[in-house]
Amino acid sequence: MTDEALVDRMTLPRPDVTVADAEEILLAHYSLTGTLAELGSQQDRNYRVDSDRGRYVLKICHAAYEVRELEAQNAALDHLKSREDAPRVPKVIAANDGREIVVLTVRGRGYQVRLLEYLEGQGLTEMRYLAPASVAALGALCARLAQALADFDHPGLDRSLQWDLRRAGPVAVQLLSAITDSAARDRIAKTMVMAVRRIQPLAPSLRLQAVHHDVTGDNVVGHCDAQGHTIPDGVIDFGDIIRGWLVGDLAVTCASLLHQANGDPFHILPAVTAYQAIYPLSDDELKALWPLIVARAVILVASSEQQMSIDPDNDYVRSNLDRERAIFDTVMSVPFELMEAAILKAAGADVAAPSASAWLPLLPDVDPATIAYVDLGVQSTHFSAGNWLDADMDWRLLARAATESGTAATRYGEYRLSRTALGNDAGQATFALHVDICLAAGSAVAAPFAGRIGWKDQHLTLTDDSMTLHLDGLNPLVEDGVVLAAGDPLGSVFGEASSLGGLRLQLCSVAGLEPPLFAMPRKAPAWSVLCPSPSSLLSTGADAPRPETIELLVRRQAHLASAQKNYYAAPPQIERGWKEHLFDVEGRAYLDMVNNVTILGHGHPRMAAAISAQWLRLNTNSRFHYAAIAEFSERLAALAPDGLDAVFLVNSGSEANDLAIRLARAHSGARNMLCLLEAYHGWSAASDAVSTSIADNPLALTTRPDWVRAAVSPNTYRGAFRGPDTAASYLAAVKPMLETIDAGGQGLAGFICESVYGNAGGIPLPEGYLKEIYAEVRARSGLCIADEVQVGYGRLGHYFWGFEQQGVVPDIITIAKGMGNGHPLGAVITRREIAQSLEKEGPFFSSTGGSPVSCVAGMTVLDIMAEEKLQENARTVGDHLKARLAALIDRHPIAGAVHGMGLYLGLEFVRDRTTLEPATEETAAICDRLLDLGIIMQPTGDHQNVLKIKPPLCLSIESADFFADMLEKVLQEGW
């Protein structure tokens, strides 16, 4: 085809074929009738056909396309149908006369018509968010398709097509003439020139083969995996198939992903990694990938601008134009060199480091061995109580170290804690790409290598053929444009005599680029290629040690019993906490919405001081006589209802519940225990026996001992009886079990349940339920145990104890978790006569339960809760958050109900609000997406479809709003 013919093609509007015309074509040539719906296309006219015989796509293209081009498309589909390893593709449906391509005219214009099977599945284009799993799956699909087409050949593959990236430059020139905005036209043209210059020297080494050349979100269909991610597995629309560059095929796919990248070009990297694992590209092909993506972005936006001028009523083009502009803006947001490095790293290719072996010292008068390197990382002992949030904290620590040692420096590659940001969904650039040095003002600075000087706005650069040294804080002895030899003086450190000065240095391999001082952690490997460590100018101490997150996880899994699970498949390594925030080793801040153990918040300085002081004085077992155990027991008894004045101190909620069951048996003389389904009470033998949650133990319903009687769970949302006024119905369901216990003659020792159904997501019990069932239990001389481990101790905001909501007083209260703010501490509070019943079995003793340190920890928690009004905060912030979550129900069908009160809340996700089918997989995926947005959240309940929202009680309104905003974002955009 001549270039003139290609130009003519580029100006074609869609075929003028209406729905009525299409219906006539279907009936005349395929004996097919049905309902038609137009599908989008830039230059073809496509209709989906729903008929009694099945679903099809009627494709109508201009006669300007050669028949052999369409024959090549059909032949490729047949070829792929014969390959077991190929993606799903549609079948070509022959016309009544056996032809696969029907040539006809409509109102005097010639067209070519084909009918294809409609390939069912979910597309990707309309999704606002694509999870890395979906991105990787699209890259893998592109690789599998290209691999399956490697041995396909057809004369129709050799065609002139505006989308052929081998012709990107000339095509762009032609398309740009349609853009009337001169500034936009110039920007697009300059971008294409830069891309072509990078492609041209690599072009001879780029492989040619049959490629689909349009594996994009519009042209793939897929299915949902177990995590709710769309995994593409089928390919449609082979209209752009050509013999072209193999890497160009992947470039098209990657470019299409950028409209869902939220401005981040690194979004494509999972696709590159997945592609490389299946159908490896050469280093030259990998280097050409980003320039080709840029070229594709230029062609996309220029083509759509031109097509709108030709066919202004084309809604498909109009809707795509904003996406294509977003793609173009994204490719323009980063240097070519950065994306080349990122792609090479993602593909596992080696990236050569620049040689610095011949460089001379930067600071000739400073002994590298005397430089003190200051730890400013997440685990630094310099930081506590949020002091890293103070302005200039890093510089103050550096200056202090320099005062003591003479010269001090920060470290390259360190994830700076001071760079983190609270309540930030994207994370922060924390990885240091530079080094700051604090040393005596006037210290000499010399050129480590020969190069040309640049001096602008107090910033000096020294540039040779491969590297640029950037310096700030210098009093220069050289002028702009001067060429220096290695070792020549550059100047001295700025500052007054006898004072300290600061020198900032950074290396960059891209001349003319002003690199950032810090990089986002996931972009750090690529930026480290462009901005290598300056340790060769100082000493090896200038390099911060790299986190060993993966290695530590392997060690954990190798030695820690496998039953002790961790949150998340790829967990962040959390090494610091502050208030309601957690920090990983890369400086990412997470809002902790699940940690009900740290009731005060993380890293409270008073807790640390109190425990440290007591530990230095005394820590021993509770058989010794000391003040703390008397004071703490007294304070706990004062918190309980009148009459509950005997306290046992233990180490955990499991121990507390185990002891409570033992007390019930000792006091009643009976053995049977009544509990509820869907409950969790601990891991010890007795507390596990009354735990019936199948989420915590899949065998719970079939492995309970004979003394455990599990009653139907009074789940007012999805239980057998629904709503708040169902106490009588649930009690009636328990009575046959009580009658069986009575008939057995062994009696009932007690009843244990959470006062609020915490393990099910904070669901309130039916009104009056505890009052009625407590009466039934006590009528049988059993004891009533209120498990307040999760829900009590002020967490509900409106009540200190959960049982207060039901207007009852239990015989035994069990508490743990928050009462020690992370210190192992639990307690049982009961009546004196019940406690004394245990003595006939011998004295009770817990080695560390009630130790001096534990008691001080417990009292300090109570002091801080009162002084900081944390129960009041739980009520105020909890009510606000619950209202925010309830509003989601009106906007998102998956949000079924909000449970709980205060800062023990649950948001239940369902697939259907009538059947209440639990959205288990979706909930897990939502938690993973929330982690990406900086929020720690986990599911709970037997179906694992409830978000368990139980943050530290210091949670601020701002943090609550951040959580609600991010949850709204996930529900709007997807997961």
PyMOL commands that set and color helices and strands:
alter all, ss='L'
color gray80, all
select helices_A, chain A and resi 3-10+19-30+67-81+132-149+155-157+165-176+182-205+217-219+246-260+265-278+283-310+315-331+336-346+368-370+387-389+393-405+417-419+521-530+535-537+540-542+549-559+605-617+627-639+653-668+685-689+727-744+758-760+769-779+802-806+817-820+832-841+852-867+870-891+920-932+957-973
alter helices_A, ss='H'
color red, helices_A
select strands_A, chain A and resi 35-39+45-51+54-62+92-93+102-106+109-117+208-211+220-224+230-235+242-245+372-373+408-409+431-432+435-440+444-446+451-456+459-463+468-472+474-476+483-484+489-493+500-508+518-519+574-578+581-584+589-592+644-650+672-676+708-711+748-754+783-787+812-815+826-831+895-901+904-909+935-936+939-940+946-949
alter strands_A, ss='S'
color yellow, strands_A
deselect
rebuild
show_as cartoon
